[in-house]
Amino acid sequence: MHKKDPSTTAQARRNIVVNPPGPASRDLASRLAVIECPEVTCLEDDFPIFWERARGVCVEDVDGNTYLDLTAAFAVAGVGHCHPRVVNAIVRQAPKLIHGMGDVHPTGLKVALAERLTALAPGDLGLPIFSSSGAEAVESARKTCAVATGRQGLVAFTGAYHGLTYGALEATDRDHFRAQFAGQWAGQVHRVPYPYCYRCPLERRSPDCRWACLEPVRALLEDPPDGHDRPGGVLIEPVQGRGGTIVPPPEYLERLRHLCDRFDVLLVFDEVFTGFGRTGAWFAADRFGVVPDVMAVGKSLGGGMPISACLGRPGAMRSWGRSTGEAVHTSTFLGHPLACAAALATLDVLEEERLPARAKTLGETLLRRLEVLQATYPGTVGDVRGVGLMAGLELVEDPVTREPASTLASALVKAGLREGLILLQEGPRGNVIGITPPLVIGSAELEDAITIIGALLDRLAPSPGP
Ligand SMILES: Cc1ncc(COP(=O)(O)O)c(C=O)c1O
């Protein structure tokens, strides 16, 4: 049990003292507008706010407004922002050693984190390759498939988000990110549909609908396109995050596992978003009872510090061979001491505060509350779905055509800010409101957030016709 209910320990609650973005945020926005590559930060009259500090579930902006963070800052702050244990680990480590020589003269922290991750990972996954970002962990996973199987091809899914470095981007599926670079790849990624029941033409839960979405994978593995070998890996997010919080139907992943076994192809889970308690278990692999061959993790691993890893089955990871002095795949910050110290503290917090179990219980309440919202606004909330504290509300213009209501979603996120809620739009059309709070969110805070979202829908959603 928790020593304390995190809702009672939250430092601050929603408190808007000046309409956001306030003057200090607007001033910073005008400076940033002329000094940063303009493509990076979207600067509008009513967006964004600039963050000053954060603790637990609460974020304070530079104008003194406080917000409930329903995003965990891209699902990173699983243990909450600036968890005291993580802060202490950083403060203790920083004077000793901030940066080392990760693959040449490593630290004990790298050893300890590798041991800890191996103990926590599903099945016999281990032998990590550390890195700093989620995309890098995906790059390691992609390369591991090629090294272990000798085959370069990869199966990836529609709606996938695996990051924006080249290898990961080839597997990511969104024109917005890819269009300007598409000519630079060798065409080794084969795209198949992600099981997205809400937008599937087959009747939901009809007897054989589930496995129709596996058919393209089977066909591709059995009979690769002309000029291609059988792919070496199938890369999937066990729950799609940025693609719109899409939960595959029961047994889908199990059947995908069987297909990969049958065709001797590595199954890779991108758990960068779903890892470390988010779905109500340590990993989505545990939640769904399916062990992949390779797994990429990142985001919440470091409690806010940038650190990621690729783990795999011993045979796959050992296929890289032994380093003879110049690692074939490494990076300057691999096994970064400060990030490793923060990650070890983060894992302690997750374990001691039993946050994966907490996410499971709270997630069930959250989903029930979202279902009530859907029943109240059937013309606008087309679908609600989630697992653990990873939930989404899909907003539509019309429940029959299911046309994405992107403008409404954007208005809701901005209006949410003015009510003290930080939300993000998800999905290729931005019409899914993602709800992925820190796992330490209190039930009262979660309830408060849902009430506000309801009030915002009430205000912004078109009223039903006569
Ligand atoms: C599933 C998944 N994989 C990979 C990434 C890329 O991580 P990063 O932005 O740290 O490179 C993300 C980021 O959102 C993600 O959600």
The ligand as an SDF file (V2000), in Angstrom:
LIG
                    3D

 16 16  0  0  0  0  0  0  0  0999 V2000
    6.4500    4.7450  -28.9380 C   0  0  0  0  0  0  0  0  0  0  0  0
    7.5240    5.7810  -29.1190 C   0  0  0  0  0  0  0  0  0  0  0  0
    8.7020    5.4030  -29.6390 N   0  0  0  0  0  0  0  0  0  0  0  0
    9.6940    6.2690  -29.8250 C   0  0  0  0  0  0  0  0  0  0  0  0
    9.5390    7.6070  -29.5010 C   0  0  0  0  0  0  0  0  0  0  0  0
   10.6580    8.5640  -29.7640 C   0  0  0  0  0  0  0  0  0  0  0  0
   11.2190    8.9700  -28.5550 O   0  0  0  0  0  0  0  0  0  0  0  0
   12.1590   10.2510  -28.5270 P   0  0  0  0  0  0  0  0  0  0  0  0
   11.2990   11.4350  -28.8200 O   0  0  0  0  0  0  0  0  0  0  0  0
   12.6990   10.2570  -27.1200 O   0  0  0  0  0  0  0  0  0  0  0  0
   13.2150   10.0580  -29.5370 O   0  0  0  0  0  0  0  0  0  0  0  0
    8.3260    8.0400  -28.9740 C   0  0  0  0  0  0  0  0  0  0  0  0
    8.1090    9.4520  -28.6490 C   0  0  0  0  0  0  0  0  0  0  0  0
    7.0200    9.9280  -28.4380 O   0  0  0  0  0  0  0  0  0  0  0  0
    7.2770    7.1100  -28.7800 C   0  0  0  0  0  0  0  0  0  0  0  0
    6.0910    7.4600  -28.3040 O   0  0  0  0  0  0  0  0  0  0  0  0
  1  2  1  0
  2  3  1  0
  2 15  2  0
  3  4  2  0
  4  5  1  0
  5  6  1  0
  5 12  2  0
  6  7  1  0
  7  8  1  0
  8  9  2  0
  8 10  1  0
  8 11  1  0
 12 13  1  0
 12 15  1  0
 13 14  2  0
 15 16  1  0
M  END
$$$$
